[in-house]
Amino acid sequence: MTDRKNIRNIAIIAHVDHGKTTLVDAMLAQSGTFRENEQVDERAMDSNDLERERGITILAKNTSLQYKDVKINIIDTPGHADFGGEVERGLEMVDGVLLLVDAFEGCMPQTRFVLSKALEMDLQPIIVVNKVDRPNARPYEVVDEVLELFLELGATDEQLDTPVIYASGRDGWATAEYNPEHPNEDLTELFELIVNAIPCPDCEDEGPFQMLVSNIDYDEYTGRIAVGKIQRGKITVNMPLAVCRDDGKILRGKATKLYCFQGLKKVPVEEVGAGDVVAISGLSDINIGNTVCDPQAPEPLDFIKIDEPVLSMTFSVNDSPFAGRDGKYVTSRHLRDRLFRELDSNVALRVEETDSTEAFTVSGRGELHLSVLIENMRREGYEFQVSNPVVIYKEIDGVKCEPIERLTVDVPEEYTGAVMDSVIQRRGEMTNMSPTTQNYTRLEFLIPSRGLIGYRSELLTQTKGTGIINSILEGYEPYKGDFHGRNRGALIAWEDGESVTYGLYNAQERGTLFIGPGVKVYEGMIVGENARLEDVVVNVCKKKHITNTRASGSDDALRLVPPREMSLEQCLDFIADDELLEVTPHHLRMRKRILKTDLRAKARNKK
């Protein structure tokens, strides 16, 4: 059992892509966690498929390493605002944070969010200016920006007196005195700083056992595993335990197995003391936010308040003509069980039943938060439909209020006018404009969350793929008024069948196609984007009539423009209120809610 004075619990927090997971890799490698001949993937902490494909961290994860005689427990947190729930619960387990800031990008929206959470919880920060070796790095300016942010967020004098270290996570070195000509060789200075600047856990060594559950792991053989930092006392294998739940109930159980984290593995142990992070197996009905304690002294601990969701979508059973062809789980019972199971580990998500047994309202932090759930479900074999995302309004003092985001857009100078126009049309207000390096300008806005739905793809089109967009929830303000969302209509299939080149060739004159030849379609399915505002019905299954006259050139090969491949997020951005996205393990199909052309016309006339 490690003495509490030799334990340091830290979380690594930062904006997206500032190098958290890469730095953890280097720390693990240099602390001797891996054998010399061991093959280790890059970003070893990003363990699930989606994290690897997208190059982002989605779930907060635990690891630990040994530096001299000190055990350092590390929590690698996500950088996206949509996974803020993961950051918040990760901070519950630690006593200090490494605030990583990119030496070129500086403070970004998520830097402000994660730092404000850490300062609220009175955690000791260490500023790590990462990627100092990248071109156009400006490490000293970035330190000033970070300290200004500390002041803005009301940091105490102790928190302002935070140490600064300059690092390259990719090359595995850190130094307090940065000299570009002679960079350091390893991370020793960072390890020493963690040991000396981060306090040991503030816990009670003696007394009845008490621990708050901050994470839930799952194992096929042992079931649910509760992870948390021990606040008081110690725990041993087969010790009887009580679980204090949110609803006031107290359940009994025992710790059948205990694990501590060592590198990327969970290692079985017999006993764990106060201040250390432990994983407990044997408690089946347990959730994040519950307290595990001694049955003789069942005292629940307060769980951190998780920020409310801002977007909701309807998940429903797939009722398209192609329903049931692709998925393994297609019924409402399958859908309900899977969504409610997600609540066990996804603390920022909400799932509510609706009047219909076949539809459920799912609310989350943002489009990315919900799209990751959708992508995970389709990979597991689920087939279902989702509506377009809508914002969740609040009534404050009798006034209808909506969520407002702080939006940061980095664009080349020639596109600033177009970006400003499009954001202002979406009810955004500009708050700042400043030049960055390489002819880029940083624009900052306050914009309603609904103004961001569908905006990312529009920005990339406007800036020819060069714009960088980031946003974070700022608060709630009175409703800003209506505006037009999508400014283009859809091209809709006229009949069931298979798309052919002749039909597509005639349809592509109307706009941009999403499908190529040989694709099965049904009436009411969206096959492209119209160049104008209204929806147009097109016949992509139309074949050329055979005649016995042959004019020269009439049978030349028809040239099709390559179709636009739509990702899951682009589909969610595209669909309007009267449309749905059909999600199956192998297909994403956008469609009208009312498939029949004549019934859609009647519904429009009624309006």
C-alpha positions as CSV (number, residue, x, y, z in Angstrom):
1,M,0.0,0.0,0.0
2,T,1.5,3.4,-1.1
3,D,1.9,6.0,1.6
4,R,-0.4,9.0,0.9
5,K,2.6,11.4,1.0
6,N,4.1,9.5,-2.0
7,I,1.0,9.9,-4.2
8,R,0.3,12.7,-6.7
9,N,-3.1,12.8,-8.5
10,I,-3.1,15.0,-11.6
11,A,-5.4,15.6,-14.6
12,I,-4.1,16.8,-18.0
13,I,-6.5,19.4,-19.3
14,A,-6.3,21.5,-22.5
15,H,-8.1,22.6,-25.7
16,V,-8.5,20.1,-28.6
17,D,-5.3,19.0,-30.3
18,H,-2.9,20.8,-27.9
19,G,-1.1,17.5,-27.2
20,K,-2.5,16.0,-24.0
21,T,-2.4,12.3,-25.0
22,T,0.9,12.6,-26.8
23,L,2.5,14.1,-23.6
24,V,1.1,11.2,-21.5
25,D,2.7,8.7,-24.0
26,A,6.1,10.4,-23.4
27,M,5.6,10.4,-19.6
28,L,4.7,6.7,-19.6
29,A,7.7,5.8,-21.9
30,Q,10.2,7.7,-19.8
31,S,9.0,6.5,-16.5
32,G,9.9,2.9,-17.5
33,T,6.2,1.8,-17.7
34,F,6.8,-0.1,-21.0
35,R,9.5,-2.8,-21.5
36,E,12.3,-1.7,-23.8
37,N,11.2,-4.1,-26.6
38,E,7.4,-3.5,-26.1
39,Q,5.5,-2.3,-29.2
40,V,3.3,0.7,-28.1
41,D,0.9,2.5,-30.4
42,E,1.0,6.2,-30.7
43,R,-1.5,7.9,-28.4
44,A,-1.7,4.7,-26.4
45,M,-4.4,6.2,-24.1
46,D,-6.9,6.7,-27.0
47,S,-8.0,3.1,-26.9
48,N,-11.3,2.9,-28.7
49,D,-11.7,2.8,-32.5
50,L,-13.5,6.2,-32.8
51,E,-10.8,7.9,-30.8
52,R,-8.1,6.5,-33.0
53,E,-9.9,7.3,-36.3
54,R,-10.8,10.9,-35.3
55,G,-7.5,11.6,-33.5
56,I,-9.4,12.9,-30.5
57,T,-10.0,11.8,-26.9
58,I,-13.6,11.1,-26.0
59,L,-13.4,9.3,-22.7
60,A,-11.4,10.4,-19.6
61,K,-9.0,7.6,-18.8
62,N,-6.8,6.6,-15.8
63,T,-3.2,5.6,-15.8
64,S,-0.3,5.8,-13.4
65,L,3.5,5.8,-13.4
66,Q,6.2,5.6,-10.8
67,Y,8.8,8.4,-10.6
68,K,11.5,7.5,-8.0
69,D,9.4,6.6,-4.9
70,V,6.4,8.7,-5.9
71,K,3.3,7.2,-7.6
72,I,1.7,9.7,-10.1
73,N,-1.9,8.9,-11.0
74,I,-2.8,10.6,-14.3
75,I,-6.2,11.3,-15.8
76,D,-6.1,12.1,-19.6
77,T,-9.2,14.2,-20.3
78,P,-10.9,15.1,-23.6
79,G,-10.5,18.6,-25.2
80,H,-13.9,19.0,-26.9
81,A,-16.5,21.0,-25.0
82,D,-19.1,18.3,-25.9
83,F,-17.3,15.9,-23.6
84,G,-17.1,18.4,-20.7
85,G,-18.9,15.9,-18.5
86,E,-15.8,13.6,-18.8
87,V,-13.5,16.5,-17.8
88,E,-15.7,17.5,-14.8
89,R,-15.9,14.0,-13.3
90,G,-12.1,13.5,-13.9
91,L,-11.3,16.6,-11.9
92,E,-13.1,15.0,-8.9
93,M,-10.2,12.5,-8.5
94,V,-7.3,14.9,-8.6
95,D,-5.4,17.5,-6.5
96,G,-3.7,19.4,-9.3
97,V,-3.8,19.9,-13.1
98,L,-1.3,20.2,-16.0
99,L,-2.8,23.0,-18.1
100,L,-1.5,22.4,-21.6
101,V,-1.5,25.3,-24.0
102,D,-0.2,25.2,-27.7
103,A,2.8,27.5,-28.1
104,F,1.3,28.8,-31.4
105,E,-2.5,28.8,-30.9
106,G,-2.5,30.1,-27.3
107,C,-5.6,30.2,-25.2
108,M,-8.7,28.8,-27.0
109,P,-12.3,28.5,-25.9
110,Q,-11.9,25.1,-24.3
111,T,-8.7,26.3,-22.4
112,R,-11.0,28.8,-20.6
113,F,-13.6,26.2,-19.9
114,V,-11.3,23.5,-18.4
115,L,-9.3,26.1,-16.4
116,S,-12.4,27.7,-14.9
117,K,-13.5,24.2,-13.7
118,A,-10.1,23.6,-12.2
119,L,-10.0,27.0,-10.4
120,E,-13.5,26.5,-9.1
121,M,-12.4,23.2,-7.5
122,D,-9.3,25.0,-6.0
123,L,-6.9,22.6,-7.8
124,Q,-3.2,23.5,-8.1
125,P,-2.3,24.2,-11.7
126,I,1.0,23.9,-13.6
127,I,1.2,25.7,-17.0
128,V,2.8,23.5,-19.7
129,V,3.5,25.5,-22.9
130,N,3.5,22.5,-25.4
131,K,4.8,22.3,-29.0
132,V,7.4,25.0,-28.5
133,D,9.4,23.5,-31.4
134,R,6.6,24.1,-34.0
135,P,7.1,26.8,-36.6
136,N,5.9,30.3,-35.6
137,A,5.7,29.2,-31.9
138,R,5.3,32.2,-29.5
139,P,5.8,30.6,-26.1
140,Y,6.3,33.8,-24.0
141,E,3.3,35.6,-25.5
142,V,1.2,32.5,-24.8
143,V,2.3,32.5,-21.1
144,D,1.1,36.2,-20.8
145,E,-2.2,35.2,-22.4
146,V,-2.7,32.3,-19.9
147,L,-2.0,34.6,-16.9
148,E,-4.5,37.1,-18.3
149,L,-7.0,34.3,-18.5
150,F,-6.2,33.4,-14.8
151,L,-7.0,37.0,-13.8
152,E,-10.2,37.1,-15.9
153,L,-11.4,33.9,-14.2
154,G,-10.8,35.4,-10.7
155,A,-7.8,33.2,-9.7
156,T,-6.4,33.6,-6.2
157,D,-2.9,34.9,-5.5
158,E,-1.7,31.3,-4.8
159,Q,-3.2,30.1,-8.1
160,L,-1.6,33.0,-10.0
161,D,1.8,32.1,-8.6
162,T,1.7,28.9,-10.8
163,P,4.9,27.4,-12.2
164,V,5.5,27.4,-16.0
165,I,7.3,24.8,-18.0
166,Y,8.1,24.6,-21.8
167,A,7.7,21.2,-23.5
168,S,7.6,19.2,-26.7
169,G,5.3,16.2,-25.9
170,R,6.1,14.7,-29.3
171,D,9.9,14.7,-28.7
172,G,9.6,14.0,-25.0
173,W,11.4,16.9,-23.3
174,A,10.5,19.7,-20.9
175,T,12.4,22.6,-19.4
176,A,11.7,25.6,-17.2
177,E,14.3,27.7,-19.0
178,Y,13.6,27.4,-22.8
179,N,16.5,27.8,-25.2
180,P,15.6,26.9,-28.8
181,E,19.3,26.2,-29.6
182,H,19.7,23.7,-26.7
183,P,16.4,22.0,-25.9
184,N,16.3,19.6,-23.0
185,E,16.7,15.8,-23.4
186,D,13.9,14.4,-21.3
187,L,10.9,15.1,-19.0
188,T,12.8,15.0,-15.7
189,E,12.1,18.7,-14.9
190,L,8.3,18.1,-15.5
191,F,8.3,15.0,-13.2
192,E,10.2,17.0,-10.5
193,L,7.8,19.9,-10.8
194,I,4.7,17.5,-10.4
195,V,6.3,16.0,-7.3
196,N,7.2,19.4,-5.7
197,A,4.3,21.7,-6.8
198,I,1.3,19.4,-6.7
199,P,0.1,18.6,-3.1
200,C,-0.3,15.1,-1.9
201,P,-4.0,14.0,-1.5
202,D,-5.9,15.8,1.3
203,C,-7.6,12.7,2.8
204,E,-8.1,11.0,6.2
205,D,-5.9,7.9,6.7
206,E,-7.9,6.7,9.6
207,G,-11.6,6.2,9.9
208,P,-14.4,4.2,8.1
209,F,-13.8,3.7,4.3
210,Q,-15.4,6.3,2.0
211,M,-15.0,6.9,-1.8
212,L,-16.9,8.8,-4.5
213,V,-17.4,6.9,-7.8
214,S,-16.1,9.1,-10.6
215,N,-15.9,6.6,-13.4
216,I,-17.4,3.2,-14.3
217,D,-15.4,0.6,-16.2
218,Y,-16.8,-2.7,-17.5
219,D,-15.4,-6.2,-17.8
220,E,-17.1,-9.1,-19.5
221,Y,-16.2,-11.5,-16.7
222,T,-16.5,-9.3,-13.5
223,G,-19.2,-6.8,-14.7
224,R,-19.2,-3.2,-13.5
225,I,-16.1,-1.8,-12.0
226,A,-16.3,1.4,-9.9
227,V,-13.3,3.8,-10.1
228,G,-12.6,6.7,-7.7
229,K,-10.2,8.3,-5.3
230,I,-10.4,7.1,-1.6
231,Q,-11.3,10.0,0.6
232,R,-11.1,8.2,4.0
233,G,-9.8,5.0,5.4
234,K,-8.6,2.0,3.4
235,I,-10.2,-0.9,1.5
236,T,-9.2,-4.6,1.4
237,V,-10.4,-7.5,-0.8
238,N,-13.7,-9.1,0.4
239,M,-14.4,-6.2,2.7
240,P,-18.2,-5.6,3.1
241,L,-19.4,-2.3,1.6
242,A,-22.4,-0.1,1.4
243,V,-23.4,1.9,-1.8
244,C,-25.2,5.2,-1.1
245,R,-27.3,6.0,-4.3
246,D,-28.7,9.3,-5.5
247,D,-32.3,8.2,-4.7
248,G,-31.4,7.8,-1.0
249,K,-31.3,3.9,-1.1
250,I,-28.4,2.1,0.5
251,L,-27.3,-1.2,-1.1
252,R,-25.0,-3.8,0.4
253,G,-22.2,-5.7,-1.3
254,K,-18.5,-6.6,-1.0
255,A,-15.3,-5.9,-2.8
256,T,-14.6,-9.2,-4.6
257,K,-11.5,-7.7,-6.4
258,L,-9.4,-4.5,-6.2
259,Y,-7.2,-3.0,-8.9
260,C,-4.8,-0.2,-9.1
261,F,-3.7,1.4,-12.4
262,Q,-0.1,0.7,-13.6
263,G,0.6,2.2,-17.0
264,L,-2.2,1.1,-19.3
265,K,-3.1,-2.0,-17.2
266,K,-5.2,-2.6,-14.1
267,V,-3.2,-4.7,-11.6
268,P,-5.0,-6.7,-8.9
269,V,-4.0,-5.6,-5.3
270,E,-5.0,-6.8,-1.8
271,E,-5.3,-3.4,-0.1
272,V,-5.5,0.3,-1.1
273,G,-5.2,3.3,1.2
274,A,-6.6,6.9,1.4
275,G,-5.6,9.3,-1.5
276,D,-5.0,6.5,-4.1
277,V,-7.2,5.8,-7.1
278,V,-8.8,2.3,-6.9
279,A,-11.1,0.2,-9.1
280,I,-13.5,-2.0,-7.2
281,S,-15.2,-5.1,-8.7
282,G,-18.2,-6.8,-7.2
283,L,-20.8,-4.0,-6.9
284,S,-23.3,-4.7,-9.7
285,D,-25.9,-1.9,-9.2
286,I,-23.6,1.1,-9.0
287,N,-23.3,4.4,-11.0
288,I,-21.2,7.5,-11.3
289,G,-21.8,9.9,-8.4
290,N,-22.6,7.1,-5.9
291,T,-20.6,6.9,-2.7
292,V,-19.0,3.5,-1.6
293,C,-18.4,3.4,2.1
294,D,-18.2,1.3,5.3
295,P,-21.6,-0.3,6.1
296,Q,-21.2,1.0,9.7
297,A,-20.9,4.6,8.5
298,P,-22.9,5.2,5.3
299,E,-22.2,8.9,4.6
300,P,-22.7,10.0,1.0
301,L,-20.3,12.6,-0.6
302,D,-21.5,15.4,-2.8
303,F,-21.0,14.8,-6.5
304,I,-19.9,17.7,-8.8
305,K,-22.8,19.4,-10.6
306,I,-22.6,18.4,-14.3
307,D,-23.5,21.2,-16.8
308,E,-26.9,20.8,-18.5
309,P,-27.3,19.6,-22.1
310,V,-27.9,22.2,-24.8
311,L,-29.1,20.1,-27.8
312,S,-31.7,17.4,-28.2
313,M,-32.6,14.9,-30.9
314,T,-35.3,12.3,-31.4
315,F,-34.0,8.7,-31.8
316,S,-36.7,6.5,-33.3
317,V,-37.2,3.0,-34.8
318,N,-36.3,2.9,-38.5
319,D,-39.5,2.8,-40.6
320,S,-38.1,3.5,-44.1
321,P,-38.7,1.0,-47.0
322,F,-35.2,-0.4,-46.4
323,A,-35.8,-1.0,-42.6
324,G,-34.4,-4.2,-41.2
325,R,-32.1,-5.0,-44.1
326,D,-28.8,-4.1,-42.5
327,G,-29.0,-4.0,-38.7
328,K,-28.9,-6.6,-36.0
329,Y,-30.9,-4.6,-33.4
330,V,-33.9,-2.9,-34.9
331,T,-36.8,-2.9,-32.4
332,S,-37.9,-0.2,-30.0
333,R,-36.9,-2.5,-27.0
334,H,-33.4,-2.8,-28.4
335,L,-33.2,1.0,-28.9
336,R,-34.5,1.8,-25.4
337,D,-32.2,-0.6,-23.6
338,R,-29.1,0.7,-25.4
339,L,-30.0,4.4,-24.8
340,F,-30.7,3.9,-21.1
341,R,-27.5,1.8,-20.8
342,E,-25.5,4.7,-22.1
343,L,-26.6,6.8,-19.1
344,D,-24.6,4.5,-16.8
345,S,-21.3,6.0,-18.0
346,N,-22.2,9.1,-20.0
347,V,-23.0,11.5,-17.2
348,A,-23.7,14.6,-19.4
349,L,-26.4,12.7,-21.5
350,R,-30.2,12.7,-20.8
351,V,-32.7,10.2,-22.3
352,E,-36.5,10.7,-22.0
353,E,-39.4,8.6,-23.2
354,T,-42.0,10.3,-25.5
355,D,-45.7,9.8,-26.1
356,S,-44.7,7.2,-28.7
357,T,-43.1,3.9,-27.6
358,E,-41.0,4.0,-30.7
359,A,-39.2,7.4,-30.1
360,F,-36.9,8.8,-27.4
361,T,-35.6,12.3,-26.8
362,V,-31.8,12.3,-26.3
363,S,-30.1,15.5,-25.0
364,G,-26.4,16.2,-25.0
365,R,-23.7,18.9,-24.9
366,G,-23.4,19.4,-28.6
367,E,-23.5,17.8,-32.1
368,L,-20.2,15.9,-31.5
369,H,-21.4,14.5,-28.2
370,L,-24.5,13.1,-29.9
371,S,-22.8,12.0,-33.1
372,V,-20.3,9.9,-31.2
373,L,-23.2,8.0,-29.5
374,I,-24.8,7.5,-32.9
375,E,-21.6,6.2,-34.5
376,N,-20.9,3.8,-31.6
377,M,-24.5,2.4,-31.9
378,R,-24.3,1.8,-35.6
379,R,-21.0,0.0,-35.2
380,E,-22.6,-2.2,-32.6
381,G,-25.3,-3.2,-35.2
382,Y,-28.2,-0.9,-34.3
383,E,-30.5,0.5,-36.9
384,F,-32.6,3.6,-36.2
385,Q,-33.6,7.1,-37.3
386,V,-32.6,10.5,-35.8
387,S,-34.1,13.9,-36.3
388,N,-32.2,17.1,-36.7
389,P,-30.6,18.6,-33.5
390,V,-32.6,21.3,-31.8
391,V,-31.5,23.6,-29.0
392,I,-33.1,23.4,-25.5
393,Y,-34.6,26.6,-24.4
394,K,-34.9,27.7,-20.7
395,E,-37.4,30.1,-19.1
396,I,-35.5,32.5,-16.8
397,D,-37.6,35.1,-14.9
398,G,-40.5,34.5,-17.3
399,V,-38.3,35.2,-20.4
400,K,-37.6,32.6,-23.1
401,C,-33.8,32.2,-23.1
402,E,-31.5,30.2,-25.4
403,P,-27.9,28.9,-25.0
404,I,-25.2,31.3,-26.3
405,E,-21.8,30.0,-27.5
406,R,-18.5,31.8,-27.6
407,L,-17.3,31.2,-31.1
408,T,-13.7,31.5,-32.2
409,V,-12.9,31.4,-36.0
410,D,-9.3,31.5,-37.4
411,V,-9.4,32.4,-41.1
412,P,-7.0,33.8,-43.8
413,E,-7.5,37.6,-44.0
414,E,-9.2,37.5,-47.4
415,Y,-12.2,35.5,-46.0
416,T,-12.9,37.6,-42.9
417,G,-15.7,39.7,-44.5
418,A,-17.6,36.6,-45.8
419,V,-17.3,34.9,-42.3
420,M,-18.5,38.0,-40.5
421,D,-21.5,38.3,-42.8
422,S,-22.6,34.7,-42.4
423,V,-22.2,34.7,-38.6
424,I,-24.1,38.0,-38.2
425,Q,-26.9,36.6,-40.4
426,R,-27.1,33.7,-37.9
427,R,-27.7,36.3,-35.1
428,G,-24.0,36.3,-33.9
429,E,-22.4,39.4,-32.3
430,M,-18.7,40.1,-32.9
431,T,-16.7,40.7,-29.7
432,N,-13.1,40.7,-30.9
433,M,-10.9,40.7,-34.0
434,S,-7.2,40.2,-33.8
435,P,-4.4,39.2,-36.2
436,T,-2.4,36.1,-35.6
437,T,0.6,34.9,-37.6
438,Q,0.8,33.9,-41.3
439,N,-1.9,36.3,-42.5
440,Y,-4.6,34.7,-40.3
441,T,-7.1,36.6,-38.4
442,R,-8.9,35.5,-35.2
443,L,-12.6,36.5,-35.0
444,E,-14.6,36.0,-31.8
445,F,-18.4,36.1,-31.6
446,L,-21.2,35.4,-29.2
447,I,-23.7,33.4,-31.2
448,P,-26.9,31.4,-30.3
449,S,-26.2,27.6,-30.3
450,R,-28.9,27.1,-33.0
451,G,-26.8,29.4,-35.2
452,L,-23.9,26.9,-35.2
453,I,-26.0,24.0,-36.4
454,G,-24.9,23.4,-40.0
455,Y,-22.4,26.3,-39.8
456,R,-19.2,24.2,-39.8
457,S,-19.6,22.8,-43.3
458,E,-20.7,26.3,-44.6
459,L,-17.5,27.8,-43.1
460,L,-15.3,25.2,-44.8
461,T,-16.9,25.9,-48.1
462,Q,-16.6,29.7,-47.6
463,T,-12.9,29.4,-46.7
464,K,-11.9,26.6,-49.1
465,G,-11.2,24.3,-46.1
466,T,-8.8,26.8,-44.4
467,G,-11.0,28.0,-41.6
468,I,-10.6,26.7,-38.0
469,I,-13.7,26.9,-35.8
470,N,-14.1,26.3,-32.0
471,S,-16.9,27.1,-29.7
472,I,-17.8,26.8,-26.0
473,L,-21.1,27.4,-24.1
474,E,-21.0,30.9,-22.6
475,G,-24.5,31.0,-20.9
476,Y,-28.1,31.8,-21.6
477,E,-29.6,35.0,-23.0
478,P,-33.1,36.1,-24.1
479,Y,-34.1,34.6,-27.5
480,K,-32.3,36.5,-30.3
481,G,-35.0,36.2,-33.0
482,D,-35.6,34.0,-36.0
483,F,-33.3,33.4,-39.0
484,H,-33.1,31.1,-42.0
485,G,-31.1,28.0,-41.3
486,R,-30.3,26.0,-44.5
487,N,-30.3,28.3,-47.5
488,R,-30.6,25.4,-50.1
489,G,-33.3,22.9,-50.8
490,A,-32.9,19.1,-51.3
491,L,-33.0,16.9,-54.4
492,I,-35.5,14.2,-53.6
493,A,-35.9,10.8,-55.3
494,W,-39.1,10.4,-57.3
495,E,-39.5,6.6,-57.1
496,D,-38.1,3.3,-55.7
497,G,-35.3,1.7,-57.7
498,E,-31.6,1.9,-58.5
499,S,-29.8,5.1,-59.6
500,V,-28.5,5.1,-63.2
501,T,-26.1,7.3,-65.0
502,Y,-28.7,8.8,-67.3
503,G,-31.0,9.9,-64.5
504,L,-28.2,11.2,-62.4
505,Y,-26.8,13.2,-65.4
506,N,-30.1,15.0,-65.8
507,A,-30.4,15.6,-62.0
508,Q,-26.9,17.0,-61.5
509,E,-27.9,20.1,-63.5
510,R,-30.1,21.0,-60.5
511,G,-27.4,20.9,-57.8
512,T,-24.9,18.7,-56.0
513,L,-25.5,14.9,-55.9
514,F,-24.8,12.8,-52.8
515,I,-25.0,9.4,-54.6
516,G,-23.4,7.8,-57.7
517,P,-24.9,5.2,-60.1
518,G,-25.9,1.7,-58.8
519,V,-27.3,3.0,-55.5
520,K,-30.7,1.6,-54.2
521,V,-33.0,4.5,-53.5
522,Y,-36.7,4.9,-52.4
523,E,-39.3,7.6,-52.9
524,G,-38.7,10.5,-50.5
525,M,-35.0,9.8,-50.1
526,I,-32.7,12.8,-50.3
527,V,-30.1,12.3,-53.1
528,G,-28.6,15.7,-53.4
529,E,-28.6,19.4,-52.6
530,N,-30.6,21.8,-54.8
531,A,-28.8,25.0,-56.0
532,R,-31.9,27.0,-54.9
533,L,-33.9,27.3,-51.7
534,E,-36.9,25.0,-52.6
535,D,-37.0,21.2,-52.7
536,V,-37.0,19.5,-56.1
537,V,-38.1,16.0,-57.0
538,V,-35.8,14.3,-59.5
539,N,-35.9,10.9,-61.1
540,V,-32.4,9.3,-60.7
541,C,-33.7,5.9,-61.8
542,K,-34.7,7.2,-65.3
543,K,-33.2,5.2,-68.2
544,K,-32.7,6.5,-71.7
545,H,-35.4,5.3,-74.1
546,I,-34.1,3.2,-76.9
547,T,-34.9,4.4,-80.4
548,N,-33.7,3.2,-83.8
549,T,-32.3,6.6,-84.8
550,R,-28.7,7.2,-84.0
551,A,-27.4,10.8,-84.2
552,S,-23.7,11.3,-84.1
553,G,-22.5,12.1,-80.6
554,S,-25.8,11.3,-78.8
555,D,-24.4,8.1,-77.4
556,D,-21.2,9.5,-76.1
557,A,-20.4,8.7,-72.5
558,L,-22.3,10.9,-70.1
559,R,-19.9,12.6,-67.6
560,L,-21.0,12.6,-64.0
561,V,-19.6,15.0,-61.4
562,P,-18.2,12.9,-58.5
563,P,-20.9,12.9,-55.7
564,R,-20.3,14.6,-52.4
565,E,-19.6,12.0,-49.7
566,M,-21.5,13.0,-46.6
567,S,-20.1,12.2,-43.1
568,L,-22.4,11.6,-40.1
569,E,-21.9,15.2,-38.8
570,Q,-22.5,16.7,-42.3
571,C,-25.8,14.7,-42.5
572,L,-26.9,16.0,-39.1
573,D,-25.9,19.5,-40.1
574,F,-27.9,19.2,-43.4
575,I,-31.2,17.7,-42.4
576,A,-34.1,20.2,-41.7
577,D,-37.1,19.9,-39.4
578,D,-39.2,17.9,-41.9
579,E,-36.3,15.4,-42.6
580,L,-34.7,12.4,-40.8
581,L,-31.4,10.6,-41.0
582,E,-31.7,6.8,-41.4
583,V,-28.7,5.2,-39.6
584,T,-27.7,1.6,-40.2
585,P,-24.4,-0.2,-39.7
586,H,-23.4,0.3,-43.4
587,H,-25.5,3.2,-44.6
588,L,-26.5,6.8,-43.8
589,R,-29.6,7.9,-45.8
590,M,-31.3,11.3,-45.5
591,R,-35.0,11.2,-46.1
592,K,-38.2,13.3,-45.8
593,R,-40.4,12.5,-42.8
594,I,-43.3,12.1,-45.3
595,L,-42.0,9.9,-48.1
596,K,-44.9,10.2,-50.6
597,T,-44.6,13.2,-52.9
598,D,-48.4,13.8,-53.0
599,L,-48.8,13.6,-49.2
600,R,-45.9,16.1,-48.8
601,A,-47.6,18.5,-51.1
602,K,-50.9,18.2,-49.1
603,A,-49.0,18.8,-45.8
604,R,-47.4,21.9,-47.3
605,N,-50.8,23.2,-48.5
606,K,-52.3,22.7,-45.0
607,K,-49.5,24.8,-43.5
